[in-house]
Amino acid sequence: VRFNPYLFPRPDGMDSDVGRALYAKAGELGMPVGVMAFSGLPAQMPAICALLKHAPQTTLIIDHMGFFRQPATGGLIADAAENDEGAWKMLLELAEYPQVFIKVSALFRLSSELPPHLDLQPRLKQLLQTYGANRLMWGSDFPFSTLGGNTPTSCGMEYAQTVELLGFWSMQELDPTALKQLMGGTAAKIFGFVEPVDA
């Protein structure tokens, strides 16, 4: 289930009677709820926190690392977009809720550099230290990853290249065990997939 905050009626948005009922029912059915805050987390944080407290049994996934870089259209290099450090702090603070998971995805929307987006390494390090690998999951944002944005940009990659991208990163926290969690283990757990057996 994915909640698009901008499709819920105002003024309550996701924290409306409809939003609360849907969110709680998803938890009852064992269905994780993703939130795609395309315009950033700050405006959505009150509703997100309200939902987390209303139905703590529901698993919440924050898509695309909370879209801390704005605008989030993708492929915006250098100062063509800005990192919202306040939004990033909010994302880290959500770790206090054990039912919150983070999707490390759509890196071309979050980086100020061309692939392999090495400027995002410190961000992933913080997420690993704050949430742990068992609450993080990778995602490509296919098919937009092939364009590198909502329209074609210099950040476009084939799907296989997006899968291999983290192999270019180097950090102590991203050891083989953490990488396995990030690249499928966490998703397998919360979505009920069968994990592949190592050969």
Wavefront OBJ file of the C-alpha trace (Angstrom):
o trace
v 0.000 0.000 0.000
v 1.312 3.458 -0.841
v 0.003 6.695 0.600
v 0.397 9.713 -1.668
v -0.155 12.575 0.814
v -1.259 14.966 -1.894
v -4.295 12.874 -2.818
v -5.873 12.946 0.638
v -8.479 15.607 1.392
v -7.319 18.736 3.182
v -6.875 20.008 5.813
v -6.118 16.727 7.607
v -4.483 14.890 4.706
v -3.248 11.427 5.672
v -4.381 12.052 9.250
v -8.018 12.234 8.139
v -10.631 9.693 9.210
v -10.118 7.909 5.882
v -6.340 7.934 6.211
v -6.412 6.609 9.764
v -8.880 3.861 8.873
v -6.867 2.743 5.843
v -3.606 2.846 7.772
v -4.952 0.828 10.681
v -6.619 -1.725 8.378
v -3.373 -2.211 6.468
v -1.690 -3.083 9.746
v -4.431 -5.538 10.652
v -3.891 -7.251 7.291
v -0.107 -7.285 7.636
v 0.326 -4.904 4.709
v 3.141 -2.322 4.997
v 2.273 1.259 4.070
v 4.716 3.371 2.075
v 4.599 7.161 2.150
v 5.799 9.051 -0.911
v 6.341 12.610 0.297
v 7.527 13.898 -3.070
v 7.669 17.520 -1.899
v 9.574 16.620 1.273
v 8.926 15.312 4.781
v 8.395 18.520 6.809
v 4.823 19.200 5.717
v 3.889 15.535 6.238
v 5.551 14.900 9.597
v 2.540 15.774 11.788
v 0.346 13.317 9.882
v 3.057 10.652 9.795
v 3.608 10.847 13.548
v -0.144 10.811 14.173
v -0.542 7.649 12.090
v 2.407 5.956 13.807
v 0.787 6.569 17.189
v -2.726 5.720 15.991
v -1.795 2.274 14.657
v 1.640 1.200 15.925
v 1.082 -2.317 14.566
v 1.295 -0.983 10.987
v 4.688 -1.075 9.286
v 5.566 2.270 7.695
v 8.035 2.683 4.837
v 9.409 6.118 3.988
v 10.070 6.137 0.248
v 13.225 7.537 -1.343
v 14.932 8.542 1.924
v 12.206 11.083 2.515
v 13.009 13.165 -0.574
v 15.368 15.363 1.453
v 16.709 16.918 -1.767
v 14.323 19.355 -3.402
v 13.016 19.619 -5.990
v 12.955 15.835 -6.347
v 12.562 15.591 -10.103
v 15.949 13.862 -10.434
v 19.213 14.415 -12.269
v 19.699 17.856 -10.696
v 23.461 18.172 -10.344
v 25.409 20.520 -8.055
v 23.293 23.489 -6.930
v 20.395 22.783 -9.297
v 18.586 21.438 -6.199
v 19.077 21.853 -2.447
v 19.458 19.421 0.428
v 17.014 20.130 3.244
v 19.013 19.259 6.362
v 15.986 19.856 8.563
v 14.078 17.221 6.615
v 17.036 14.858 6.901
v 17.045 15.321 10.692
v 13.345 14.466 10.754
v 14.025 11.276 8.821
v 16.629 10.213 11.375
v 14.306 11.067 14.262
v 11.665 8.686 12.924
v 13.992 5.853 13.928
v 12.516 6.088 17.429
v 9.476 4.261 16.025
v 10.541 0.623 15.551
v 7.859 0.085 12.895
v 9.481 2.619 10.530
v 11.622 1.402 7.631
v 13.489 3.503 5.060
v 13.695 2.871 1.345
v 17.185 3.731 0.052
v 15.960 4.322 -3.441
v 15.829 6.713 -6.391
v 19.395 7.810 -5.684
v 19.396 9.938 -8.838
v 16.741 12.109 -7.148
v 18.829 12.538 -3.982
v 22.356 13.094 -5.256
v 24.101 16.248 -6.423
v 26.565 14.128 -8.411
v 26.516 11.852 -11.427
v 26.448 8.074 -10.810
v 27.689 6.355 -8.702
v 26.416 9.205 -6.463
v 29.281 9.003 -3.975
v 28.024 12.092 -2.140
v 25.267 9.907 -0.666
v 27.701 7.639 1.200
v 27.607 9.751 4.397
v 23.810 9.694 4.263
v 23.710 5.904 4.034
v 26.277 5.684 6.835
v 23.980 7.744 9.067
v 20.998 5.586 8.184
v 22.926 2.397 8.926
v 24.057 3.795 12.271
v 20.589 5.100 13.185
v 18.232 2.447 11.812
v 20.458 -0.556 11.210
v 20.567 -2.491 7.953
v 17.542 -4.576 8.973
v 15.328 -1.489 8.634
v 16.692 -0.291 5.293
v 15.848 -1.530 1.811
v 17.237 -0.631 -1.586
v 15.096 0.347 -4.555
v 15.815 1.516 -8.091
v 12.740 3.687 -8.838
v 12.454 1.846 -12.159
v 11.508 2.876 -14.812
v 12.460 6.458 -13.891
v 15.989 5.256 -13.111
v 16.480 4.583 -16.822
v 15.781 8.265 -17.459
v 17.612 9.601 -14.420
v 14.604 11.733 -13.536
v 11.045 12.507 -14.485
v 12.501 13.379 -17.908
v 15.782 12.156 -19.453
v 18.939 13.416 -17.692
v 22.623 12.504 -17.557
v 21.909 10.283 -14.531
v 19.950 7.638 -16.434
v 21.126 4.032 -16.010
v 20.063 0.584 -17.082
v 18.393 -1.429 -14.329
v 21.409 -3.730 -13.936
v 23.622 -0.698 -13.382
v 21.410 0.554 -10.562
v 21.676 -2.840 -8.874
v 25.470 -2.699 -9.060
v 25.785 0.935 -7.989
v 26.398 0.366 -4.272
v 29.358 -1.831 -5.205
v 31.220 1.394 -6.006
v 30.695 2.708 -2.481
v 33.137 2.064 0.327
v 32.229 2.313 4.003
v 32.888 0.101 6.987
v 29.220 -0.057 7.890
v 28.264 -1.495 4.499
v 29.771 -4.940 5.089
v 28.515 -8.033 3.229
v 25.872 -8.749 5.871
v 24.507 -5.206 5.777
v 24.587 -5.174 1.980
v 22.588 -8.401 1.844
v 19.944 -6.902 4.120
v 19.806 -3.711 2.105
v 19.611 -5.460 -1.255
v 16.791 -7.826 -0.410
v 16.838 -9.191 3.120
v 14.769 -6.413 4.662
v 12.248 -6.396 1.820
v 11.928 -10.181 2.053
v 11.110 -9.886 5.744
v 8.484 -7.158 5.606
v 6.845 -8.201 2.322
v 6.992 -11.936 3.023
v 9.245 -12.796 0.083
v 11.359 -15.956 0.060
v 15.014 -15.004 0.310
v 17.326 -16.617 -2.271
v 19.587 -19.321 -0.941
v 23.306 -18.642 -1.372
v 24.975 -21.066 -3.770
l 1 2 3 4 5 6 7 8 9 10 11 12 13 14 15 16 17 18 19 20 21 22 23 24 25 26 27 28 29 30 31 32 33 34 35 36 37 38 39 40 41 42 43 44 45 46 47 48 49 50 51 52 53 54 55 56 57 58 59 60 61 62 63 64 65 66 67 68 69 70 71 72 73 74 75 76 77 78 79 80 81 82 83 84 85 86 87 88 89 90 91 92 93 94 95 96 97 98 99 100 101 102 103 104 105 106 107 108 109 110 111 112 113 114 115 116 117 118 119 120 121 122 123 124 125 126 127 128 129 130 131 132 133 134 135 136 137 138 139 140 141 142 143 144 145 146 147 148 149 150 151 152 153 154 155 156 157 158 159 160 161 162 163 164 165 166 167 168 169 170 171 172 173 174 175 176 177 178 179 180 181 182 183 184 185 186 187 188 189 190 191 192 193 194 195 196 197 198 199
